[in-house]
Amino acid sequence: MIIAIGTPVRISHTGDHGIVKAFLDNDMVEVYLPMDDMSIPVSVDDLEKPGVRKPEKKEAEKQEEHRIPLPEPQFLSLRPEGLLMAFEEVEDGMSYKAYFLNDTRLDVLYSFTRKQKGSTVKSSHGKLTPGEVREIDRLLKTQLSDHINYEVDCWPVNKAGSGKKRSQSVRLRPKSFFKNRRTAPIINRIMHCFPVVESFREPDPGAKKEDLKSYTKKNVVPKAKRKETNYYSSYDIHDVEEFAHFVPEIDLHIEALHPSPKSLDARDILRYQLSSFDTFLAKAIRLGVDRVFVIHGIGTGKLRNAIVTRLMNNPDVETFKNEYHHKYGWGATEVVF
């Protein structure tokens, strides 16, 4: 499908119709939705031409082994973690499933060997598409004390063929294994995660590292040009009081915002929620809050996507994420300034 600015499109997973407004990074485009009078970021892979269905997958593709069902992505990773190995405890409590997670924008070829007590027990190879999670092995809990090593070789796939080979050894030891338990990217489940390759980008051989002496000399401000600043003159006691009473979370469910939610139609509800969000975010930035939580629920994802668009275009936002939280579940986004 050829896409240009102004192309009418249909978003496959929601059925919404829109118009391509701009091209973004990481194979994303900005799509304007006339029915909702808003723009959202959408992956190119999720776009169809109106009235045209994507072809059915071949039976062989439907039955492809080792792929696991994934939840709908919360939004695109702003800071991809590269290629990882992750281990998830099986329901029987006696074993772990081992996966490769390709959190990159490239196809990756891989080959691995599992060594146990110095002997080769299993080896395999294959190809991972961007964002793919694939089960590659299974381990018993009792095997964690058997000095297991995964020797991994991987190659990025580019237009010229395969890139430079990267090799890494993932050593499983009980102490480090249980320390590395966290929410895995892409799949958004609690796993034991180990990095294999953080990035397939080659370092620039012509780039020179700047030492501390050179950096200091370049950035130091001569004493004659320094401005004496009276920090106490800009100190506002009202800001301190506001900061002390500021609640670093906002519930955007319309029932929590509006006294008569039933009097609003769907479009008015979305506008009221986004207006409340903009006011809340501006106040948090003004007061110098480190982080906030925006509770938007799950629903159809329109409110969440609109919030993502605003956060991506806000220069005061350092990062944001929508991971599982013990208090909010999947229905909230954490924003860090």
C-alpha positions in Angstrom: 0.0 0.0 0.0 1.4 3.4 -1.1 0.7 6.1 1.4 1.0 9.9 0.9 -0.2 12.8 2.9 -3.9 13.2 2.2 -4.5 9.4 1.5 -7.8 8.2 2.9 -7.2 5.2 5.2 -9.0 2.8 7.5 -7.4 1.7 10.9 -7.7 -2.1 10.8 -8.0 -2.8 14.5 -10.6 -0.1 15.3 -12.4 0.3 12.0 -12.1 4.2 12.1 -11.7 6.1 8.9 -9.2 9.0 8.6 -6.8 10.9 6.4 -3.0 10.7 6.6 -1.8 14.1 7.9 1.9 13.7 8.4 4.8 11.2 8.6 6.3 10.4 12.0 9.4 8.4 13.0 9.5 4.6 13.5 7.1 3.7 10.6 4.3 5.8 12.2 2.0 8.3 10.6 -0.3 10.9 12.0 -3.9 10.2 11.0 -6.7 12.8 11.3 -10.1 11.3 12.3 -12.9 13.7 11.0 -15.6 12.0 13.1 -13.7 12.7 16.3 -12.0 15.9 15.2 -8.6 14.7 16.5 -5.3 13.3 15.2 -3.6 10.1 16.5 -0.3 8.3 15.7 -0.8 5.0 13.9 1.6 2.3 12.7 1.7 1.9 8.9 1.1 -1.8 9.3 -2.3 -1.0 10.9 -3.6 1.0 7.9 -5.8 -0.2 5.1 -7.5 1.5 2.1 -11.2 2.0 2.7 -13.2 -0.9 1.3 -10.2 -3.2 0.8 -9.5 -6.1 3.2 -6.1 -7.5 3.8 -5.6 -10.9 2.2 -6.2 -14.0 4.4 -3.1 -15.6 5.7 -2.1 -18.9 4.2 -2.9 -22.0 6.2 0.8 -22.7 6.8 1.3 -19.2 8.3 -1.7 -19.7 10.6 -0.2 -22.9 11.9 3.3 -21.5 12.4 4.8 -22.9 15.5 6.4 -21.0 18.4 4.5 -17.8 18.0 2.5 -16.7 21.1 -0.6 -14.5 21.2 0.2 -11.0 22.3 -2.0 -8.3 23.9 -2.8 -5.3 21.8 0.3 -3.0 22.0 -0.3 -0.1 24.4 1.7 2.2 22.1 5.0 2.2 20.2 8.2 1.8 22.3 9.8 5.2 22.5 13.1 3.6 23.8 13.4 0.1 22.2 15.5 -2.3 24.3 16.9 -4.3 21.5 17.0 -8.1 21.4 16.3 -9.8 24.7 15.9 -13.3 26.2 13.1 -13.6 28.7 11.9 -16.4 31.0 8.3 -16.8 32.2 7.2 -19.1 34.9 4.8 -21.8 33.8 1.5 -22.3 35.6 2.7 -25.6 37.0 5.3 -23.7 39.1 8.0 -26.2 38.1 9.4 -24.8 34.9 10.0 -21.7 32.7 9.4 -20.9 29.1 12.3 -19.1 27.3 11.6 -16.5 24.7 13.4 -14.2 22.3 11.9 -10.7 22.2 12.8 -8.6 19.2 12.2 -5.0 20.5 13.8 -3.5 17.4 12.7 -2.2 14.0 14.7 -4.8 12.1 14.4 -8.4 11.1 16.9 -10.4 13.1 18.5 -13.7 12.3 19.5 -15.8 15.4 21.3 -18.9 16.4 21.7 -20.2 19.9 23.2 -23.1 21.8 22.2 -24.0 25.4 25.1 -25.4 27.4 24.5 -27.2 30.6 27.3 -28.2 32.9 29.6 -27.6 30.0 27.8 -29.9 27.5 25.6 -28.8 24.6 22.0 -29.7 25.3 20.1 -27.9 22.6 20.7 -25.6 19.6 18.4 -23.9 17.2 18.2 -21.0 14.7 15.5 -18.8 13.0 14.4 -15.3 12.1 12.5 -12.7 14.2 10.4 -10.0 12.7 10.2 -6.5 14.4 8.2 -6.7 17.6 8.0 -10.6 17.5 8.1 -12.7 20.7 9.0 -16.4 20.1 9.3 -19.3 22.5 12.6 -21.1 22.0 13.1 -23.4 25.0 11.9 -24.7 28.3 13.7 -25.2 31.5 12.9 -26.9 34.8 13.4 -24.8 37.9 15.9 -27.3 39.2 18.1 -26.7 36.2 18.9 -23.1 37.2 21.7 -24.5 39.5 23.2 -26.4 36.5 25.3 -23.5 35.3 23.3 -22.9 32.1 24.8 -20.7 29.4 23.0 -19.6 26.2 25.5 -18.8 23.5 23.7 -16.5 21.1 24.7 -15.2 17.7 22.5 -12.7 15.8 22.5 -10.6 12.7 20.4 -7.7 11.7 18.7 -7.9 8.2 19.0 -4.8 6.0 18.6 -4.0 2.3 22.2 -5.2 1.6 21.6 -8.5 3.3 22.6 -9.5 6.8 24.7 -7.1 8.9 27.5 -7.6 11.3 27.2 -10.7 13.6 26.8 -10.0 17.3 27.6 -12.6 19.9 26.5 -12.7 23.5 26.5 -15.2 26.4 23.5 -15.3 28.7 24.5 -17.0 31.9 21.7 -18.2 34.2 22.6 -18.2 37.9 19.9 -18.3 40.6 20.9 -15.1 42.3 21.0 -12.9 39.2 18.1 -14.7 37.6 15.6 -13.6 40.3 17.0 -10.0 40.4 16.2 -9.5 36.7 12.4 -9.9 37.2 10.4 -7.1 35.6 7.8 -6.2 33.0 9.0 -7.4 29.6 8.6 -5.0 26.6 6.2 -5.9 23.8 4.4 -8.6 25.7 3.8 -6.6 28.9 4.1 -9.5 31.2 6.3 -10.1 34.3 9.4 -12.1 33.2 13.1 -12.6 34.0 14.7 -10.5 31.3 18.3 -10.5 30.0 19.7 -8.2 27.2 21.4 -9.8 24.3 22.0 -6.8 21.9 20.9 -3.3 22.9 21.2 -1.8 19.5 22.3 -3.0 16.0 23.5 0.5 15.1 27.2 0.7 14.3 29.2 3.3 16.1 30.5 6.2 14.0 34.3 5.5 13.5 34.9 9.2 12.8 33.2 10.4 16.0 35.6 11.4 18.8 34.8 11.2 22.4 35.1 14.5 24.2 37.1 14.3 27.4 36.1 16.1 30.6 38.8 18.8 30.2 37.7 19.7 26.7 34.0 19.7 27.7 34.7 22.0 30.7 36.8 24.4 28.7 34.1 24.7 25.9 31.2 25.2 28.3 32.6 27.2 31.1 31.2 30.7 31.4 33.8 33.4 32.1 33.3 35.0 35.5 32.9 38.5 33.9 29.9 37.3 31.9 28.1 35.5 34.7 25.0 37.1 35.9 24.4 37.2 39.6 21.0 35.6 40.3 19.0 36.2 43.4 17.2 32.9 43.6 15.2 34.1 46.6 13.7 36.9 44.6 11.9 34.4 42.3 10.8 32.2 45.1 7.0 32.1 45.4 5.5 30.8 48.6 2.2 30.1 46.8 3.9 27.6 44.5 5.2 25.7 47.5 1.7 25.5 49.0 0.2 24.4 45.6 3.0 21.8 45.3 2.2 20.4 48.7 -1.5 20.0 47.9 -1.0 18.8 44.3 -2.3 15.3 43.7 0.0 13.7 41.0 -2.8 11.7 39.3 -5.9 12.5 37.3 -8.9 10.3 36.6 -10.2 11.1 33.1 -13.3 8.9 33.4 -16.1 11.4 32.6 -18.0 10.4 35.7 -15.1 11.7 37.8 -14.8 15.0 35.9 -18.3 16.3 34.9 -21.3 16.7 37.2 -23.8 15.7 34.5 -22.0 13.2 32.2 -25.2 11.9 30.6 -25.8 15.3 29.1 -22.7 15.0 26.9 -22.4 13.1 23.6 -19.3 11.1 22.7 -17.5 14.0 21.0 -18.1 16.4 23.8 -17.0 13.8 26.4 -13.6 13.4 24.6 -13.1 17.1 24.3 -13.9 17.6 28.0 -11.5 14.8 29.0 -8.6 16.3 26.9 -9.2 19.8 28.2 -9.0 18.5 31.8 -5.9 16.6 30.9 -4.2 19.7 29.3 -5.0 21.8 32.4 -3.6 19.1 34.7 -0.4 18.5 32.7 0.3 22.3 32.5 -0.1 22.7 36.2 2.2 19.7 36.9 4.9 21.2 34.7 4.6 24.6 36.2 4.9 23.3 39.8 8.0 21.1 38.8 6.4 17.7 39.6 8.7 14.8 38.7 6.0 12.4 37.5 2.2 12.0 37.3 -0.2 9.2 36.5 -3.0 9.7 33.9 -5.9 7.3 34.4 -7.7 6.8 31.1 -9.0 3.3 31.3 -8.7 0.8 28.4 -11.9 1.1 26.4 -11.5 1.6 22.6 -8.2 3.4 23.0 -9.2 6.7 21.5 -8.6 8.7 24.7 -5.3 6.9 25.3 -4.1 7.6 21.7 -5.1 11.2 21.9 -3.1 11.5 25.1 -0.1 9.8 23.5 -0.2 12.4 20.7 -0.1 15.2 23.1 2.7 13.7 25.2 4.8 13.0 22.1 4.6 16.7 21.0 5.2 18.1 24.5 8.9 19.1 24.9 8.6 19.1 28.7 7.8 15.4 28.8 10.9 13.3 29.2 9.2 9.9 28.7 6.0 8.0 29.3 4.9 4.4 29.5 1.7 2.3 29.9 2.8 -0.7 31.8 0.9 -2.9 34.3 0.7 -1.1 37.6 -0.4 -2.7 40.9 -2.8 0.3 41.6 -4.1 1.2 38.1 -3.7 -2.1 36.1 -3.3 -1.4 32.4 -5.6 1.7 32.4 -3.1 4.4 33.2 -0.1 6.1 31.7 2.9 7.2 33.8 4.4 10.5 32.6 8.0 11.6 33.6 9.2 15.2 33.3 
